[in-house]
């Protein structure tokens, strides 16, 4: 199974020594953030699919542009 970006980030923090504490507390916090990431992904996907289905053939929907508008890209 693939790891989410949140999981990869938590592992990187742990390996660099920035993430310390009780394992149960860390797991609970990680699960909270994973759920937030899941909701963001589902909301983004639902909205993108709606926009694609409403697409104007003269002005096609640009998924990357929609992502930039939603999350601000690499800012």
mmCIF file of the N, C-alpha and C atoms, coordinates in Angstrom:
data_MODEL
# 
_entry.id   MODEL 
# 
loop_
_atom_site.group_PDB 
_atom_site.id 
_atom_site.type_symbol 
_atom_site.label_atom_id 
_atom_site.label_alt_id 
_atom_site.label_comp_id 
_atom_site.label_asym_id 
_atom_site.label_entity_id 
_atom_site.label_seq_id 
_atom_site.pdbx_PDB_ins_code 
_atom_site.Cartn_x 
_atom_site.Cartn_y 
_atom_site.Cartn_z 
_atom_site.occupancy 
_atom_site.B_iso_or_equiv 
_atom_site.pdbx_formal_charge 
_atom_site.auth_seq_id 
_atom_site.auth_comp_id 
_atom_site.auth_asym_id 
_atom_site.auth_atom_id 
_atom_site.pdbx_PDB_model_num 
ATOM 1   N N  . UNK A 1 1  ? 0.846   -1.185 0.000   1.00 0.00 ? 1  UNK A N  1 
ATOM 2   C CA . UNK A 1 1  ? 0.000   0.000  0.000   1.00 0.00 ? 1  UNK A CA 1 
ATOM 3   C C  . UNK A 1 1  ? 0.893   1.250  0.000   1.00 0.00 ? 1  UNK A C  1 
ATOM 4   N N  . UNK A 1 2  ? 0.501   2.236  -0.758  1.00 0.00 ? 2  UNK A N  1 
ATOM 5   C CA . UNK A 1 2  ? 1.264   3.482  -0.840  1.00 0.00 ? 2  UNK A CA 1 
ATOM 6   C C  . UNK A 1 2  ? 1.154   4.270  0.469   1.00 0.00 ? 2  UNK A C  1 
ATOM 7   N N  . UNK A 1 3  ? 2.187   5.042  0.761   1.00 0.00 ? 3  UNK A N  1 
ATOM 8   C CA . UNK A 1 3  ? 2.153   5.950  1.900   1.00 0.00 ? 3  UNK A CA 1 
ATOM 9   C C  . UNK A 1 3  ? 1.642   7.305  1.432   1.00 0.00 ? 3  UNK A C  1 
ATOM 10  N N  . UNK A 1 4  ? 0.902   7.957  2.302   1.00 0.00 ? 4  UNK A N  1 
ATOM 11  C CA . UNK A 1 4  ? 0.442   9.311  1.989   1.00 0.00 ? 4  UNK A CA 1 
ATOM 12  C C  . UNK A 1 4  ? 1.595   10.288 2.199   1.00 0.00 ? 4  UNK A C  1 
ATOM 13  N N  . UNK A 1 5  ? 1.426   11.487 1.688   1.00 0.00 ? 5  UNK A N  1 
ATOM 14  C CA . UNK A 1 5  ? 2.439   12.521 1.882   1.00 0.00 ? 5  UNK A CA 1 
ATOM 15  C C  . UNK A 1 5  ? 2.605   12.827 3.369   1.00 0.00 ? 5  UNK A C  1 
ATOM 16  N N  . UNK A 1 6  ? 1.510   12.798 4.114   1.00 0.00 ? 6  UNK A N  1 
ATOM 17  C CA . UNK A 1 6  ? 1.572   13.046 5.557   1.00 0.00 ? 6  UNK A CA 1 
ATOM 18  C C  . UNK A 1 6  ? 2.429   11.975 6.237   1.00 0.00 ? 6  UNK A C  1 
ATOM 19  N N  . UNK A 1 7  ? 2.236   10.720 5.867   1.00 0.00 ? 7  UNK A N  1 
ATOM 20  C CA . UNK A 1 7  ? 3.033   9.640  6.448   1.00 0.00 ? 7  UNK A CA 1 
ATOM 21  C C  . UNK A 1 7  ? 4.510   9.804  6.091   1.00 0.00 ? 7  UNK A C  1 
ATOM 22  N N  . UNK A 1 8  ? 4.789   10.122 4.853   1.00 0.00 ? 8  UNK A N  1 
ATOM 23  C CA . UNK A 1 8  ? 6.171   10.307 4.430   1.00 0.00 ? 8  UNK A CA 1 
ATOM 24  C C  . UNK A 1 8  ? 6.829   11.460 5.180   1.00 0.00 ? 8  UNK A C  1 
ATOM 25  N N  . UNK A 1 9  ? 6.072   12.524 5.386   1.00 0.00 ? 9  UNK A N  1 
ATOM 26  C CA . UNK A 1 9  ? 6.592   13.684 6.118   1.00 0.00 ? 9  UNK A CA 1 
ATOM 27  C C  . UNK A 1 9  ? 6.878   13.309 7.573   1.00 0.00 ? 9  UNK A C  1 
ATOM 28  N N  . UNK A 1 10 ? 5.967   12.581 8.207   1.00 0.00 ? 10 UNK A N  1 
ATOM 29  C CA . UNK A 1 10 ? 6.164   12.161 9.597   1.00 0.00 ? 10 UNK A CA 1 
ATOM 30  C C  . UNK A 1 10 ? 7.397   11.272 9.724   1.00 0.00 ? 10 UNK A C  1 
ATOM 31  N N  . UNK A 1 11 ? 7.586   10.362 8.782   1.00 0.00 ? 11 UNK A N  1 
ATOM 32  C CA . UNK A 1 11 ? 8.767   9.490  8.802   1.00 0.00 ? 11 UNK A CA 1 
ATOM 33  C C  . UNK A 1 11 ? 10.044  10.316 8.664   1.00 0.00 ? 11 UNK A C  1 
ATOM 34  N N  . UNK A 1 12 ? 10.018  11.287 7.755   1.00 0.00 ? 12 UNK A N  1 
ATOM 35  C CA . UNK A 1 12 ? 11.189  12.148 7.563   1.00 0.00 ? 12 UNK A CA 1 
ATOM 36  C C  . UNK A 1 12 ? 11.499  12.937 8.835   1.00 0.00 ? 12 UNK A C  1 
ATOM 37  N N  . UNK A 1 13 ? 10.469  13.458 9.488   1.00 0.00 ? 13 UNK A N  1 
ATOM 38  C CA . UNK A 1 13 ? 10.682  14.188 10.748  1.00 0.00 ? 13 UNK A CA 1 
ATOM 39  C C  . UNK A 1 13 ? 11.266  13.277 11.815  1.00 0.00 ? 13 UNK A C  1 
ATOM 40  N N  . UNK A 1 14 ? 10.751  12.079 11.909  1.00 0.00 ? 14 UNK A N  1 
ATOM 41  C CA . UNK A 1 14 ? 11.239  11.107 12.890  1.00 0.00 ? 14 UNK A CA 1 
ATOM 42  C C  . UNK A 1 14 ? 12.699  10.754 12.612  1.00 0.00 ? 14 UNK A C  1 
ATOM 43  N N  . UNK A 1 15 ? 13.027  10.484 11.353  1.00 0.00 ? 15 UNK A N  1 
ATOM 44  C CA . UNK A 1 15 ? 14.393  10.099 10.996  1.00 0.00 ? 15 UNK A CA 1 
ATOM 45  C C  . UNK A 1 15 ? 15.392  11.234 11.217  1.00 0.00 ? 15 UNK A C  1 
ATOM 46  N N  . UNK A 1 16 ? 14.925  12.466 11.132  1.00 0.00 ? 16 UNK A N  1 
ATOM 47  C CA . UNK A 1 16 ? 15.802  13.618 11.371  1.00 0.00 ? 16 UNK A CA 1 
ATOM 48  C C  . UNK A 1 16 ? 15.864  13.989 12.853  1.00 0.00 ? 16 UNK A C  1 
ATOM 49  N N  . UNK A 1 17 ? 15.076  13.299 13.671  1.00 0.00 ? 17 UNK A N  1 
ATOM 50  C CA . UNK A 1 17 ? 15.091  13.563 15.104  1.00 0.00 ? 17 UNK A CA 1 
ATOM 51  C C  . UNK A 1 17 ? 14.164  14.679 15.555  1.00 0.00 ? 17 UNK A C  1 
ATOM 52  N N  . UNK A 1 18 ? 13.310  15.158 14.665  1.00 0.00 ? 18 UNK A N  1 
ATOM 53  C CA . UNK A 1 18 ? 12.396  16.249 15.018  1.00 0.00 ? 18 UNK A CA 1 
ATOM 54  C C  . UNK A 1 18 ? 11.094  15.756 15.646  1.00 0.00 ? 18 UNK A C  1 
ATOM 55  N N  . UNK A 1 19 ? 10.789  14.500 15.482  1.00 0.00 ? 19 UNK A N  1 
ATOM 56  C CA . UNK A 1 19 ? 9.536   13.944 15.970  1.00 0.00 ? 19 UNK A CA 1 
ATOM 57  C C  . UNK A 1 19 ? 9.852   12.979 17.100  1.00 0.00 ? 19 UNK A C  1 
ATOM 58  N N  . UNK A 1 20 ? 9.507   13.408 18.311  1.00 0.00 ? 20 UNK A N  1 
ATOM 59  C CA . UNK A 1 20 ? 9.775   12.583 19.485  1.00 0.00 ? 20 UNK A CA 1 
ATOM 60  C C  . UNK A 1 20 ? 8.541   12.570 20.362  1.00 0.00 ? 20 UNK A C  1 
ATOM 61  N N  . UNK A 1 21 ? 8.459   11.592 21.228  1.00 0.00 ? 21 UNK A N  1 
ATOM 62  C CA . UNK A 1 21 ? 7.346   11.536 22.160  1.00 0.00 ? 21 UNK A CA 1 
ATOM 63  C C  . UNK A 1 21 ? 6.770   10.148 22.237  1.00 0.00 ? 21 UNK A C  1 
ATOM 64  N N  . UNK A 1 22 ? 5.658   10.054 22.921  1.00 0.00 ? 22 UNK A N  1 
ATOM 65  C CA . UNK A 1 22 ? 4.950   8.798  23.115  1.00 0.00 ? 22 UNK A CA 1 
ATOM 66  C C  . UNK A 1 22 ? 4.430   8.279  21.781  1.00 0.00 ? 22 UNK A C  1 
ATOM 67  N N  . UNK A 1 23 ? 4.711   7.012  21.490  1.00 0.00 ? 23 UNK A N  1 
ATOM 68  C CA . UNK A 1 23 ? 4.298   6.419  20.220  1.00 0.00 ? 23 UNK A CA 1 
ATOM 69  C C  . UNK A 1 23 ? 2.809   6.486  19.989  1.00 0.00 ? 23 UNK A C  1 
ATOM 70  N N  . UNK A 1 24 ? 2.010   6.276  21.051  1.00 0.00 ? 24 UNK A N  1 
ATOM 71  C CA . UNK A 1 24 ? 0.551   6.338  20.911  1.00 0.00 ? 24 UNK A CA 1 
ATOM 72  C C  . UNK A 1 24 ? 0.087   7.746  20.574  1.00 0.00 ? 24 UNK A C  1 
ATOM 73  N N  . UNK A 1 25 ? 0.716   8.747  21.196  1.00 0.00 ? 25 UNK A N  1 
ATOM 74  C CA . UNK A 1 25 ? 0.357   10.139 20.918  1.00 0.00 ? 25 UNK A CA 1 
ATOM 75  C C  . UNK A 1 25 ? 0.697   10.503 19.479  1.00 0.00 ? 25 UNK A C  1 
ATOM 76  N N  . UNK A 1 26 ? 1.870   10.072 19.042  1.00 0.00 ? 26 UNK A N  1 
ATOM 77  C CA . UNK A 1 26 ? 2.296   10.364 17.664  1.00 0.00 ? 26 UNK A CA 1 
ATOM 78  C C  . UNK A 1 26 ? 1.363   9.680  16.671  1.00 0.00 ? 26 UNK A C  1 
ATOM 79  N N  . UNK A 1 27 ? 1.004   8.427  16.942  1.00 0.00 ? 27 UNK A N  1 
ATOM 80  C CA . UNK A 1 27 ? 0.105   7.703  16.036  1.00 0.00 ? 27 UNK A CA 1 
ATOM 81  C C  . UNK A 1 27 ? -1.272  8.363  15.970  1.00 0.00 ? 27 UNK A C  1 
ATOM 82  N N  . UNK A 1 28 ? -1.776  8.822  17.110  1.00 0.00 ? 28 UNK A N  1 
ATOM 83  C CA . UNK A 1 28 ? -3.081  9.500  17.139  1.00 0.00 ? 28 UNK A CA 1 
ATOM 84  C C  . UNK A 1 28 ? -3.024  10.795 16.327  1.00 0.00 ? 28 UNK A C  1 
ATOM 85  N N  . UNK A 1 29 ? -1.956  11.552 16.511  1.00 0.00 ? 29 UNK A N  1 
ATOM 86  C CA . UNK A 1 29 ? -1.791  12.806 15.765  1.00 0.00 ? 29 UNK A CA 1 
ATOM 87  C C  . UNK A 1 29 ? -1.644  12.529 14.274  1.00 0.00 ? 29 UNK A C  1 
ATOM 88  N N  . UNK A 1 30 ? -0.855  11.529 13.930  1.00 0.00 ? 30 UNK A N  1 
ATOM 89  C CA . UNK A 1 30 ? -0.673  11.161 12.526  1.00 0.00 ? 30 UNK A CA 1 
ATOM 90  C C  . UNK A 1 30 ? -2.002  10.760 11.893  1.00 0.00 ? 30 UNK A C  1 
ATOM 91  N N  . UNK A 1 31 ? -2.791  9.970  12.605  1.00 0.00 ? 31 UNK A N  1 
ATOM 92  C CA . UNK A 1 31 ? -4.097  9.554  12.077  1.00 0.00 ? 31 UNK A CA 1 
ATOM 93  C C  . UNK A 1 31 ? -5.031  10.737 11.881  1.00 0.00 ? 31 UNK A C  1 
ATOM 94  N N  . UNK A 1 32 ? -4.966  11.719 12.764  1.00 0.00 ? 32 UNK A N  1 
ATOM 95  C CA . UNK A 1 32 ? -5.780  12.930 12.621  1.00 0.00 ? 32 UNK A CA 1 
ATOM 96  C C  . UNK A 1 32 ? -5.406  13.661 11.335  1.00 0.00 ? 32 UNK A C  1 
ATOM 97  N N  . UNK A 1 33 ? -4.114  13.824 11.100  1.00 0.00 ? 33 UNK A N  1 
ATOM 98  C CA . UNK A 1 33 ? -3.664  14.528 9.896   1.00 0.00 ? 33 UNK A CA 1 
ATOM 99  C C  . UNK A 1 33 ? -3.915  13.716 8.630   1.00 0.00 ? 33 UNK A C  1 
ATOM 100 N N  . UNK A 1 34 ? -3.813  12.404 8.720   1.00 0.00 ? 34 UNK A N  1 
ATOM 101 C CA . UNK A 1 34 ? -4.128  11.564 7.561   1.00 0.00 ? 34 UNK A CA 1 
ATOM 102 C C  . UNK A 1 34 ? -5.603  11.700 7.193   1.00 0.00 ? 34 UNK A C  1 
ATOM 103 N N  . UNK A 1 35 ? -6.477  11.777 8.187   1.00 0.00 ? 35 UNK A N  1 
ATOM 104 C CA . UNK A 1 35 ? -7.908  11.953 7.922   1.00 0.00 ? 35 UNK A CA 1 
ATOM 105 C C  . UNK A 1 35 ? -8.162  13.312 7.269   1.00 0.00 ? 35 UNK A C  1 
ATOM 106 N N  . UNK A 1 36 ? -7.458  14.344 7.739   1.00 0.00 ? 36 UNK A N  1 
ATOM 107 C CA . UNK A 1 36 ? -7.589  15.667 7.122   1.00 0.00 ? 36 UNK A CA 1 
ATOM 108 C C  . UNK A 1 36 ? -7.129  15.628 5.671   1.00 0.00 ? 36 UNK A C  1 
ATOM 109 N N  . UNK A 1 37 ? -6.008  14.956 5.414   1.00 0.00 ? 37 UNK A N  1 
ATOM 110 C CA . UNK A 1 37 ? -5.495  14.825 4.047   1.00 0.00 ? 37 UNK A CA 1 
ATOM 111 C C  . UNK A 1 37 ? -6.495  14.088 3.161   1.00 0.00 ? 37 UNK A C  1 
ATOM 112 N N  . UNK A 1 38 ? -7.096  13.039 3.714   1.00 0.00 ? 38 UNK A N  1 
ATOM 113 C CA . UNK A 1 38 ? -8.096  12.264 2.967   1.00 0.00 ? 38 UNK A CA 1 
ATOM 114 C C  . UNK A 1 38 ? -9.280  13.142 2.587   1.00 0.00 ? 38 UNK A C  1 
ATOM 115 N N  . UNK A 1 39 ? -9.794  13.905 3.533   1.00 0.00 ? 39 UNK A N  1 
ATOM 116 C CA . UNK A 1 39 ? -10.938 14.784 3.258   1.00 0.00 ? 39 UNK A CA 1 
ATOM 117 C C  . UNK A 1 39 ? -10.593 15.830 2.212   1.00 0.00 ? 39 UNK A C  1 
ATOM 118 N N  . UNK A 1 40 ? -9.389  16.407 2.311   1.00 0.00 ? 40 UNK A N  1 
ATOM 119 C CA . UNK A 1 40 ? -8.957  17.392 1.305   1.00 0.00 ? 40 UNK A CA 1 
ATOM 120 C C  . UNK A 1 40 ? -8.903  16.763 -0.081  1.00 0.00 ? 40 UNK A C  1 
ATOM 121 N N  . UNK A 1 41 ? -8.348  15.577 -0.154  1.00 0.00 ? 41 UNK A N  1 
ATOM 122 C CA . UNK A 1 41 ? -8.222  14.882 -1.437  1.00 0.00 ? 41 UNK A CA 1 
ATOM 123 C C  . UNK A 1 41 ? -9.584  14.563 -2.022  1.00 0.00 ? 41 UNK A C  1 
ATOM 124 N N  . UNK A 1 42 ? -10.483 14.054 -1.188  1.00 0.00 ? 42 UNK A N  1 
ATOM 125 C CA . UNK A 1 42 ? -11.827 13.718 -1.667  1.00 0.00 ? 42 UNK A CA 1 
ATOM 126 C C  . UNK A 1 42 ? -12.588 14.965 -2.109  1.00 0.00 ? 42 UNK A C  1 
ATOM 127 N N  . UNK A 1 43 ? -12.505 16.043 -1.326  1.00 0.00 ? 43 UNK A N  1 
ATOM 128 C CA . UNK A 1 43 ? -13.183 17.290 -1.702  1.00 0.00 ? 43 UNK A CA 1 
ATOM 129 C C  . UNK A 1 43 ? -12.637 17.830 -3.018  1.00 0.00 ? 43 UNK A C  1 
ATOM 130 N N  . UNK A 1 44 ? -11.308 17.849 -3.143  1.00 0.00 ? 44 UNK A N  1 
ATOM 131 C CA . UNK A 1 44 ? -10.689 18.335 -4.370  1.00 0.00 ? 44 UNK A CA 1 
ATOM 132 C C  . UNK A 1 44 ? -11.147 17.498 -5.564  1.00 0.00 ? 44 UNK A C  1 
ATOM 133 N N  . UNK A 1 45 ? -11.140 16.185 -5.408  1.00 0.00 ? 45 UNK A N  1 
ATOM 134 C CA . UNK A 1 45 ? -11.517 15.294 -6.503  1.00 0.00 ? 45 UNK A CA 1 
ATOM 135 C C  . UNK A 1 45 ? -12.974 15.473 -6.888  1.00 0.00 ? 45 UNK A C  1 
ATOM 136 N N  . UNK A 1 46 ? -13.855 15.536 -5.897  1.00 0.00 ? 46 UNK A N  1 
ATOM 137 C CA . UNK A 1 46 ? -15.286 15.749 -6.192  1.00 0.00 ? 46 UNK A CA 1 
ATOM 138 C C  . UNK A 1 46 ? -15.498 17.043 -6.974  1.00 0.00 ? 46 UNK A C  1 
ATOM 139 N N  . UNK A 1 47 ? -14.866 18.115 -6.503  1.00 0.00 ? 47 UNK A N  1 
ATOM 140 C CA . UNK A 1 47 ? -15.035 19.408 -7.170  1.00 0.00 ? 47 UNK A CA 1 
ATOM 141 C C  . UNK A 1 47 ? -14.432 19.398 -8.568  1.00 0.00 ? 47 UNK A C  1 
ATOM 142 N N  . UNK A 1 48 ? -13.280 18.758 -8.728  1.00 0.00 ? 48 UNK A N  1 
ATOM 143 C CA . UNK A 1 48 ? -12.654 18.691 -10.045 1.00 0.00 ? 48 UNK A CA 1 
ATOM 144 C C  . UNK A 1 48 ? -13.517 17.899 -11.022 1.00 0.00 ? 48 UNK A C  1 
ATOM 145 N N  . UNK A 1 49 ? -14.074 16.781 -10.568 1.00 0.00 ? 49 UNK A N  1 
ATOM 146 C CA . UNK A 1 49 ? -14.934 15.976 -11.443 1.00 0.00 ? 49 UNK A CA 1 
ATOM 147 C C  . UNK A 1 49 ? -16.155 16.781 -11.858 1.00 0.00 ? 49 UNK A C  1 
ATOM 148 N N  . UNK A 1 50 ? -16.739 17.530 -10.920 1.00 0.00 ? 50 UNK A N  1 
ATOM 149 C CA . UNK A 1 50 ? -17.891 18.367 -11.265 1.00 0.00 ? 50 UNK A CA 1 
ATOM 150 C C  . UNK A 1 50 ? -17.510 19.384 -12.340 1.00 0.00 ? 50 UNK A C  1 
ATOM 151 N N  . UNK A 1 51 ? -16.358 20.005 -12.169 1.00 0.00 ? 51 UNK A N  1 
ATOM 152 C CA . UNK A 1 51 ? -15.909 21.004 -13.143 1.00 0.00 ? 51 UNK A CA 1 
ATOM 153 C C  . UNK A 1 51 ? -15.629 20.354 -14.499 1.00 0.00 ? 51 UNK A C  1 
ATOM 154 N N  . UNK A 1 52 ? -15.043 19.172 -14.493 1.00 0.00 ? 52 UNK A N  1 
ATOM 155 C CA . UNK A 1 52 ? -14.775 18.467 -15.746 1.00 0.00 ? 52 UNK A CA 1 
ATOM 156 C C  . UNK A 1 52 ? -16.078 18.130 -16.453 1.00 0.00 ? 52 UNK A C  1 
ATOM 157 N N  . UNK A 1 53 ? -17.067 17.675 -15.700 1.00 0.00 ? 53 UNK A N  1 
ATOM 158 C CA . UNK A 1 53 ? -18.354 17.320 -16.306 1.00 0.00 ? 53 UNK A CA 1 
ATOM 159 C C  . UNK A 1 53 ? -19.083 18.544 -16.851 1.00 0.00 ? 53 UNK A C  1 
ATOM 160 N N  . UNK A 1 54 ? -18.817 19.715 -16.276 1.00 0.00 ? 54 UNK A N  1 
ATOM 161 C CA . UNK A 1 54 ? -19.424 20.959 -16.739 1.00 0.00 ? 54 UNK A CA 1 
ATOM 162 C C  . UNK A 1 54 ? -18.535 21.673 -17.755 1.00 0.00 ? 54 UNK A C  1 
ATOM 163 N N  . UNK A 1 55 ? -17.498 21.012 -18.202 1.00 0.00 ? 55 UNK A N  1 
ATOM 164 C CA . UNK A 1 55 ? -16.476 21.613 -19.063 1.00 0.00 ? 55 UNK A CA 1 
ATOM 165 C C  . UNK A 1 55 ? -17.057 22.233 -20.327 1.00 0.00 ? 55 UNK A C  1 
ATOM 166 N N  . UNK A 1 56 ? -16.548 23.389 -20.615 1.00 0.00 ? 56 UNK A N  1 
ATOM 167 C CA . UNK A 1 56 ? -16.871 24.093 -21.851 1.00 0.00 ? 56 UNK A CA 1 
ATOM 168 C C  . UNK A 1 56 ? -15.866 23.619 -22.907 1.00 0.00 ? 56 UNK A C  1 
ATOM 169 N N  . UNK A 1 57 ? -16.358 23.104 -24.006 1.00 0.00 ? 57 UNK A N  1 
ATOM 170 C CA . UNK A 1 57 ? -15.469 22.546 -25.040 1.00 0.00 ? 57 UNK A CA 1 
ATOM 171 C C  . UNK A 1 57 ? -14.517 23.601 -25.616 1.00 0.00 ? 57 UNK A C  1 
ATOM 172 N N  . UNK A 1 58 ? -14.926 24.861 -25.622 1.00 0.00 ? 58 UNK A N  1 
ATOM 173 C CA . UNK A 1 58 ? -14.066 25.920 -26.128 1.00 0.00 ? 58 UNK A CA 1 
ATOM 174 C C  . UNK A 1 58 ? -12.992 26.314 -25.108 1.00 0.00 ? 58 UNK A C  1 
ATOM 175 N N  . UNK A 1 59 ? -13.263 26.052 -23.822 1.00 0.00 ? 59 UNK A N  1 
ATOM 176 C CA . UNK A 1 59 ? -12.347 26.429 -22.746 1.00 0.00 ? 59 UNK A CA 1 
ATOM 177 C C  . UNK A 1 59 ? -12.199 25.233 -21.813 1.00 0.00 ? 59 UNK A C  1 
ATOM 178 N N  . UNK A 1 60 ? -11.417 24.218 -22.199 1.00 0.00 ? 60 UNK A N  1 
ATOM 179 C CA . UNK A 1 60 ? -11.347 22.987 -21.420 1.00 0.00 ? 60 UNK A CA 1 
ATOM 180 C C  . UNK A 1 60 ? -10.805 23.198 -20.010 1.00 0.00 ? 60 UNK A C  1 
ATOM 181 N N  . UNK A 1 61 ? -11.280 22.399 -19.104 1.00 0.00 ? 61 UNK A N  1 
ATOM 182 C CA . UNK A 1 61 ? -10.879 22.448 -17.704 1.00 0.00 ? 61 UNK A CA 1 
ATOM 183 C C  . UNK A 1 61 ? -9.415  22.041 -17.568 1.00 0.00 ? 61 UNK A C  1 
ATOM 184 N N  . UNK A 1 62 ? -8.659  22.810 -16.800 1.00 0.00 ? 62 UNK A N  1 
ATOM 185 C CA . UNK A 1 62 ? -7.244  22.542 -16.581 1.00 0.00 ? 62 UNK A CA 1 
ATOM 186 C C  . UNK A 1 62 ? -7.067  22.116 -15.128 1.00 0.00 ? 62 UNK A C  1 
ATOM 187 N N  . UNK A 1 63 ? -6.838  20.824 -14.894 1.00 0.00 ? 63 UNK A N  1 
ATOM 188 C CA . UNK A 1 63 ? -6.747  20.278 -13.546 1.00 0.00 ? 63 UNK A CA 1 
ATOM 189 C C  . UNK A 1 63 ? -5.575  20.879 -12.768 1.00 0.00 ? 63 UNK A C  1 
ATOM 190 N N  . UNK A 1 64 ? -4.451  21.048 -13.420 1.00 0.00 ? 64 UNK A N  1 
ATOM 191 C CA . UNK A 1 64 ? -3.292  21.614 -12.726 1.00 0.00 ? 64 UNK A CA 1 
ATOM 192 C C  . UNK A 1 64 ? -3.564  23.054 -12.281 1.00 0.00 ? 64 UNK A C  1 
ATOM 193 N N  . UNK A 1 65 ? -4.210  23.821 -13.133 1.00 0.00 ? 65 UNK A N  1 
ATOM 194 C CA . UNK A 1 65 ? -4.560  25.204 -12.791 1.00 0.00 ? 65 UNK A CA 1 
ATOM 195 C C  . UNK A 1 65 ? -5.552  25.219 -11.625 1.00 0.00 ? 65 UNK A C  1 
ATOM 196 N N  . UNK A 1 66 ? -6.523  24.313 -11.644 1.00 0.00 ? 66 UNK A N  1 
ATOM 197 C CA . UNK A 1 66 ? -7.487  24.222 -10.550 1.00 0.00 ? 66 UNK A CA 1 
ATOM 198 C C  . UNK A 1 66 ? -6.772  23.892 -9.235  1.00 0.00 ? 66 UNK A C  1 
ATOM 199 N N  . UNK A 1 67 ? -5.787  22.991 -9.267  1.00 0.00 ? 67 UNK A N  1 
ATOM 200 C CA . UNK A 1 67 ? -5.011  22.648 -8.076  1.00 0.00 ? 67 UNK A CA 1 
ATOM 201 C C  . UNK A 1 67 ? -4.285  23.884 -7.552  1.00 0.00 ? 67 UNK A C  1 
ATOM 202 N N  . UNK A 1 68 ? -3.640  24.632 -8.456  1.00 0.00 ? 68 UNK A N  1 
ATOM 203 C CA . UNK A 1 68 ? -2.920  25.842 -8.067  1.00 0.00 ? 68 UNK A CA 1 
ATOM 204 C C  . UNK A 1 68 ? -3.863  26.843 -7.402  1.00 0.00 ? 68 UNK A C  1 
ATOM 205 N N  . UNK A 1 69 ? -5.065  26.999 -7.954  1.00 0.00 ? 69 UNK A N  1 
ATOM 206 C CA . UNK A 1 69 ? -6.041  27.925 -7.377  1.00 0.00 ? 69 UNK A CA 1 
ATOM 207 C C  . UNK A 1 69 ? -6.534  27.437 -6.022  1.00 0.00 ? 69 UNK A C  1 
ATOM 208 N N  . UNK A 1 70 ? -6.671  26.130 -5.852  1.00 0.00 ? 70 UNK A N  1 
ATOM 209 C CA . UNK A 1 70 ? -7.190  25.568 -4.612  1.00 0.00 ? 70 UNK A CA 1 
ATOM 210 C C  . UNK A 1 70 ? -6.152  25.576 -3.508  1.00 0.00 ? 70 UNK A C  1 
ATOM 211 N N  . UNK A 1 71 ? -4.930  25.145 -3.812  1.00 0.00 ? 71 UNK A N  1 
ATOM 212 C CA . UNK A 1 71 ? -3.901  24.962 -2.781  1.00 0.00 ? 71 UNK A CA 1 
ATOM 213 C C  . UNK A 1 71 ? -2.717  25.911 -2.903  1.00 0.00 ? 71 UNK A C  1 
ATOM 214 N N  . UNK A 1 72 ? -2.672  26.732 -3.912  1.00 0.00 ? 72 UNK A N  1 
ATOM 215 C CA . UNK A 1 72 ? -1.595  27.700 -4.054  1.00 0.00 ? 72 UNK A CA 1 
ATOM 216 C C  . UNK A 1 72 ? -0.300  27.147 -4.599  1.00 0.00 ? 72 UNK A C  1 
ATOM 217 N N  . UNK A 1 73 ? -0.342  25.941 -5.095  1.00 0.00 ? 73 UNK A N  1 
ATOM 218 C CA . UNK A 1 73 ? 0.845   25.370 -5.724  1.00 0.00 ? 73 UNK A CA 1 
ATOM 219 C C  . UNK A 1 73 ? 2.010   25.220 -4.781  1.00 0.00 ? 73 UNK A C  1 
ATOM 220 N N  . UNK A 1 74 ? 3.171   25.594 -5.234  1.00 0.00 ? 74 UNK A N  1 
ATOM 221 C CA . UNK A 1 74 ? 4.397   25.409 -4.467  1.00 0.00 ? 74 UNK A CA 1 
ATOM 222 C C  . UNK A 1 74 ? 4.783   26.645 -3.658  1.00 0.00 ? 74 UNK A C  1 
ATOM 223 N N  . UNK A 1 75 ? 3.822   27.450 -3.339  1.00 0.00 ? 75 UNK A N  1 
ATOM 224 C CA . UNK A 1 75 ? 4.113   28.674 -2.575  1.00 0.00 ? 75 UNK A CA 1 
ATOM 225 C C  . UNK A 1 75 ? 4.414   28.349 -1.142  1.00 0.00 ? 75 UNK A C  1 
# 
